[in-house]
């Protein structure tokens, strides 16, 4: 577990875990009020997986806040410049939300 990312681990609150089409989907909430966002971990990923190695995510706005869906973490085949930490991603998403920008994809 990467301490820089999860120093304040309690900020990521688990909401639900479900099995959909044979895939485990875990949902977490981060922050409160306007700063709140949701993290959906797809493809059997969990919050404690190597989330400092985020590669493939989608970002959408929902009625409850911003939803970040994590699809894949980095492998040895990924270029290092495509990889960012979850904390970097959260900061980037929040900056985009404050500026009114619509973010469709944060990493590819």
TARADA-V609470 format. One record per pair of residues at least 12 apart in sequence whose C-alpha atoms are under 8 Angstrom apart, sorted by the first residue. I is the first residue (numbers start at 1). J is the second residue. Records with the same first field share a line. If there is no record, write none. Layout:
I=J / J
This chain:
1=48 / 49 / 50
2=50 / 52
5=52 / 85 / 86 / 87
11=29 / 30 / 31
12=28 / 29 / 30 / 31
13=28 / 29 / 30
14=26 / 27 / 28 / 29
15=27 / 28 / 29
16=28
23=42 / 43 / 44
24=42 / 43 / 44 / 45
25=40 / 41 / 42 / 43 / 44 / 45
26=40 / 41 / 42 / 44 / 45 / 46
27=39 / 40 / 41
28=40
34=65
35=94
36=65 / 66
37=65 / 66 / 67 / 68
38=65 / 66 / 67 / 68
39=67 / 68 / 69 / 70
40=67 / 68 / 69 / 70
41=69 / 70 / 71
42=69 / 70 / 71 / 72
43=71 / 72
45=71 / 72
50=73
51=73 / 85 / 86
52=84 / 85 / 86 / 87
53=73 / 74 / 83 / 84 / 85 / 86
54=70 / 72 / 73 / 74 / 83 / 84 / 85 / 86 / 107
55=72 / 73 / 74 / 82 / 83 / 84 / 107 / 108
56=70 / 71 / 72 / 73 / 106 / 107 / 108
57=69 / 70 / 71 / 72 / 105 / 106 / 107 / 108
58=70 / 71 / 104 / 105 / 106 / 107
59=93 / 103 / 104 / 105 / 106
60=103 / 104
82=107 / 108
83=107
89=106
93=106
